[in-house]
């Protein structure tokens, strides 16, 4: 058989295999079976290039290497969120949504010149190292981040717990770049954290939307209600630096505080659209709700924030959210690999698409960290009329002692007391929450 004939057989064979794959591909029967004409000219072009690379490239490459490279290029060229995952990457991605994985603890996205940090996850190595939402990773070890794909960067940043990696970060608001050495760890993310802001007022923090997030949130809110004597006067739902997660959990968390109304809808090119509405039942029984968002609040966080804003169920406070309004589907392949494909955009109940625009808060409050100077001296107790010798009784019965005043059900933890002295956005949220309660404003 001549070289020319061999080359033609290879081309026809490759073309035939790819054509059959194209015609039989049905991702979980979710996309309607439409007849698509295959452009044989373009397919032959692909097979010709592949044959030439296989035969003439300076280093030997297997068919698997070439096909996987083509898949990576095809998907990454679509948008920042569509990507191909080999077996290892797919396995690690599945660990992310279950709540435990090894690595640094950051949510990232593709960006010009490097990799953008969407948000660091609470209580992870990246969070403790001081990485911030909006930081640009320009180098991972000795590799320029702009020269590798997003999955490849994830693979590089993960590794054996206890080992370290150095990231070069560019921080725009400080106009500087710097190196950060971070030690990898097993990242165990707690999806829901709660506390008491003040007697009767709940603090609800959702770090990511993982499996069972809505159930955990409801259980922890019930625990706060018991601590507070059976009643919650209002709550702050903190979605700052929450990179998103599972769509069904975003819907369930929204439904937890909505009596009725739409939550989110999706629209795709092939008509496979979905719409989610709230069922009756509000876990706060109409008590005021403040939702904190910022530039690190993305995807599922924006679904929740948009649902509350459009239904006028909560006051959004903070800064504009990230603006990821697209929906991805994970499509497993027979060999254990998978690919993530953007299939639709989601819309808030009023029909808004927040893709690339984000959600603006109702009350804008910039993130300012206050530094409290402590000179080590004991501050004197505030003096009032009751401290005066021989003060008159108030005529309402026994005057409460300081000890009796402190025994109000449900007190904030020491950690929350300290946090409230530094977190301006949370301070403002509590002030507004208490004001709404005093005015009797419920949703």
C-alpha positions, -999 to +999 in steps of 0.1 A: +000+000+000+015+034-010+020+062+014-007+082-003-032+053+000-023+048+036-028+085+044-063+084+027-073+053+047-062+070+079-081+102+069-113+083+060-111+061+091-107+091+114-134+110+097-158+080+099-152+076+136-157+113+144-188+113+122-203+084+140-195+100+174-212+132+162-243+115+150-248+093+181-239+119+208-268+126+231-258+142+264-281+125+289-310+128+264-314+165+275-308+180+241-335+172+215-325+149+187-322+172+158-307+163+124-274+181+119-256+181+086-220+172+091-196+193+071-174+165+057-150+191+042-142+205+077-140+170+092-115+159+065-095+190+073-093+179+109-083+144+101-056+156+076-040+178+102-041+150+128-025+126+103+002+151+095+010+158+132+011+121+139+036+115+111+058+146+110+057+163+144+091+165+160+080+144+190+058+113+190+022+119+201-004+093+207-039+095+191-052+099+227-030+130+233-041+145+200-078+139+205-077+152+241-058+183+229-084+189+202-112+186+227-096+210+252-091+236+224-126+232+210-143+237+244-120+264+258-126+284+226-163+286+234-164+306+266-145+307+300-166+280+316-168+253+290-139+228+294-128+193+289-118+172+320-097+141+320-105+113+346-084+129+373-098+164+369-134+151+367-129+131+399-115+162+417-143+183+405-168+159+419-150+162+453-156+199+453-194+197+455-192+170+482-174+194+506-139+179+509-109+182+486-072+189+486-057+222+474-057+259+482-094+267+485-101+293+457-127+295+430-111+307+398-121+318+362-103+325+330-091+360+325-070+380+301-034+377+312-039+350+337-065+335+360-089+355+381-098+346+416-135+347+419-134+342+457-113+325+483-133+300+504-136+306+541-111+290+564-088+276+537-051+281+530-059+307+503-082+326+526-057+326+554-029+337+530-049+369+523-059+363+487-089+384+476-117+383+451-105+400+420-068+391+424-052+379+392-029+349+393-002+356+367+022+328+376+019+293+392+053+283+403+074+288+372+046+286+347+028+317+333-009+313+340-018+328+306-001+298+289-022+270+304-059+261+305-081+265+335-082+227+343-044+226+339-041+254+364-063+236+389-043+204+385-011+224+392-024+241+423-036+208+438-012+184+453-002+164+484-013+181+517+016+198+534+034+206+502+037+243+491+032+263+459+041+299+451+016+320+433+024+354+417-005+377+423-014+410+407-037+432+428-053+459+407-065+482+435-029+483+449-012+484+415+014+458+425+023+422+420+037+400+447+045+363+455+025+342+480+037+309+492+008+287+502+008+253+518-017+228+504-042+212+527-072+190+527-099+216+523-130+207+543-156+234+536-185+240+559-213+251+536-233+269+563-221+289+593-244+307+618-242+330+648-262+356+666-257+392+657-277+406+686-305+391+707-332+379+683-311+386+651-296+357+632-264+356+611-266+331+583-234+325+562-234+303+531-199+298+518-208+275+489-239+258+476-231+221+481-252+190+487-276+195+516-269+233+520-306+242+522-313+215+548-283+225+569-293+262+567-329+254+579-316+232+608-291+259+620-318+286+618-340+264+640-312+261+665-308+299+666-346+302+671-344+280+701-315+300+715-335+331+710-365+320+730-385+307+701-385+338+679-362+354+653-367+391+647-347+392+615-317+377+598-286+386+576-278+361+549-242+366+540-233+355+504-201+376+501-173+357+483-197+328+477-186+314+443-218+295+437-223+257+434-253+235+428-284+250+411-309+229+430-295+241+463-297+278+452-333+272+444-340+254+477-323+282+498-344+308+479-376+288+485-367+286+522-375+323+526-401+329+499-438+322+502-445+324+465-432+339+432-406+329+407-370+320+417-351+315+384-356+304+348-332+292+322-332+296+284-312+276+260-307+277+222-324+243+217-355+251+238-346+229+268-358+256+293-365+253+330-384+275+355-385+273+393-411+288+415-414+290+453-437+270+474-456+284+504-437+286+537-412+312+549-386+300+575-385+336+589-423+340+590-420+373+572-393+388+595-369+412+577-340+397+557-308+415+546-286+398+520-249+408+517-232+404+483-200+416+467-178+410+437-171+375+448-207+365+449-212+345+417-235+321+399-258+303+425-253+333+449-266+356+422-297+334+416-306+337+453-299+374+455-319+381+423-349+360+435-351+379+467-346+413+450-372+408+424-397+394+449-390+423+473-383+397+500-350+411+511-328+442+510-295+436+491-265+453+506-229+455+497-213+459+462-222+446+427-220+408+423-196+390+399-220+385+369-219+349+360-253+342+345-246+311+325-255+275+333-231+246+327-239+209+324-214+182+333-215+155+307-196+123+316-180+102+289-176+065+288-139+064+296-143+083+330-135+117+316-162+144+311-167+179+297-185+209+310-206+228+285-224+261+288-260+252+277-281+282+288-284+315+305-304+320+337-329+348+343-342+364+375-380+364+381-384+397+364-366+384+333-332+400+339-301+383+326-272+392+348-245+376+326-215+399+326-234+427+344-240+413+379-266+424+404-265+458+420-273+460+457-303+481+469-279+497+494-243+501+483-218+497+511-181+494+502-160+469+521-140+488+546-121+470+574-118+490+605-087+487+627-095+491+664-066+504+684-063+488+718-040+506+742-044+478+768-062+500+793-095+491+809-122+514+797-144+527+825-181+516+826-205+541+811-221+562+838-259+567+838-285+580+862-288+546+879-251+549+890-258+580+909-261+577+947-297+581+959-312+580+924-350+578+923-369+547+914-387+548+880-421+539+894-424+508+872-413+483+898-379+469+905-350+483+885-331+457+865-295+450+876-266+447+851-266+410+856-303+406+849-299+427+817-272+404+804-293+373+807-313+379+775-318+347+755-294+343+726-262+363+727-236+367+699-204+348+703-171+365+712-160+360+676-191+378+663-187+406+688-151+411+675-162+408+639-188+435+643-162+460+654-144+456+620-169+446+594-186+478+582-210+460+558-222+437+585-226+466+610-248+484+585-268+453+578-276+449+615-285+485+619-309+483+590-323+450+602-331+464+637-346+495+621-369+475+599-380+455+629-388+486+649-408+500+620-426+467+617-415+462+581-420+426+571-422+411+536 
